[in-house]
């Protein structure tokens, strides 16, 4: 692995964390848009805005020149939020060498096209092996040395096994999967359910309510994921149930935080304005509902989250609506 050079784009909490993990196995250059962030990583080996208190490896180098990050890279990793993903990838295209694998860390959908990030990579960079790293991965816990597990998904079984060794590090275990669609959608769709769980928590709901929402939410996510081409077993693994549990229950979860604040009666714009990091669930909700309609999948929890984040109703009204929904057989929609 030490022979591989890695370029990672994105200086947020997860991008910086992955860069720190990979730096133990191979040389990494991290690109960040903010020059102050670049200077801080290079000079003080910290990124206090996104990872307060964490010390980064001295081997990790940062730059605000995309060409410097990408042109010599043998692997390119994209840790860019969904709304900027395509534009940054277009810049990457000017510098990347042929056949270099491109791995996405982003758990969102492109709003206008409803495309997954790996679909955007395939469109902008045809011919490059494409994959996704996903799972129940809370950046601050990993940076503090706590054990965690993730999944790297690619269609090519040979390349994915090679890249598995690039990402695994100490107590950070990495499993492989060839179901790119399922793994990617698991990471996207659980964010919507985490907002729903947060809305309940913000209104004082109990553990029983939380467990019911997570379970019924996982059923919704699985239905849509399988309809779109994912494998059903993926959604009971780390990229599905594992990621959902972490995102729906952790105090570090951005999407759950959005839900909690909505549950307290605050409006969406006010919540977003005070957040340092992006809550992909709120951004992806319209695209998720459009996909549910396109594939004919019933998603009552996701629908109510969408109605709240888009200002059509409030969290209290959405919860009353969910409680009035009649229950049928457990394995039927609803």
C-alpha positions, 0 to 999 in steps of 0.5 A, a space after each residue: 500500500 505504501 506504493 500508492 499515492 492517495 488524493 482526498 478531496 474534502 476537509 470536513 470531519 469525515 474527509 479529514 478522518 478518512 485521510 488520517 486513517 489512510 495516512 497510516 498506510 499510504 501517502 495522502 494529500 488532502 485538498 480543502 477549499 479553505 486556505 486557513 484549514 490547509 495551513 492549520 493541517 500542515 502546521 499544527 496537525 489539527 482541524 479544530 473547526 470540524 474535529 476539535 481536540 483531535 491530533 492529525 498524523 504528521 504524514 498527512 499533507 494538505 493543499 488548496 490546489 486540486 491539481 497538486 492533490 490529484 495529478 499524481 494520485 493512484 486513488 482519489 477519494 471524494 469527501 465532498 457534500 452532495 451539492 458541490 460534488 459534481 462541480 469539484 469532480 469536474 475540476 478533478 477531471 482536468 488532473 486525474 490520470 486514466 483508470 485511477 479508482 474514485 471512491 465516494 464518502 458522501 451520503 447524499 443524492 444530487 437534488 436535480 438529477 436524483 443521482 447517487 454520487 457513484 453515478 455522477 462519477 461514472 458520468 463525469 469520469 467514464 472508465 474509472 473504477 468507482 466505489 463507496 466507503 460507508 457504514 456506521 462511522 462517527 468521525 470523532 469516535 474514530 479519531 479518538 481511537 474507538 473501534 468501528 467497522 465500515 464497508 467498501 463497495 465496488 463491482 470489481 472484486 479484485 480492486 475492492 480487496 486491494 483498496 480494503 487494505 488501504 482503508 483498514 487501520 488498527 481498530 477501524 475494520 473494513 469489510 468488502 461488498 460488491 453491492 454498490 447500489 445497496 451500500 450507497 443507498 443505505 447511507 443516503 436513506 437512513 439520514 431521512 429516518 434519523 431526522 424522524 427519530 430526532 423529531 420524536 426525541 425533540 418532543 420527548 418520545 421514549 425508547 419504544 417510539 425510537 425503536 419502532 421508528 428505526 425498525 419501520 424506517 429500515 423497512 422503508 429504506 429496504 423497499 426503496 433500495 431493493 426496488 432501485 437494484 440493491 440487494 436485500 441483505 445489504 440493508 441488514 448489514 453495516 451499510 444499512 441497519 448498522 449505519 441507521 442505528 448509529 445515525 438515529 441514536 448518536 448525540 453526534 448525528 447531524 441529521 438526528 440533531 436537525 430532527 430534535 430541533 424541528 421537534 422543538 418547533 424551530 424552522 429548518 432555515 434557522 437550524 441550517 444557518 447555525 450548523 457548521 456541517 451539512 445534514 445530508 438528510 434534509 438536502 436529500 429528502 426531496 430527491 428521495 421522495 421523487 425516487 419513491 414515487 418513480 419506483 412506486 414505493 410507499 415511504 410514510 415516515 420519509 414522506 412526513 420528514 419531507 413535509 416538515 423539512 419543506 415547511 408544509 407541516 411541523 414536527 408535531 403535526 407530522 407525528 400526529 399523522 404517523 400515529 393515525 396511520 393504520 397498521 397492517 401486516 408487519 411486512 407490508 408497507 405502512 
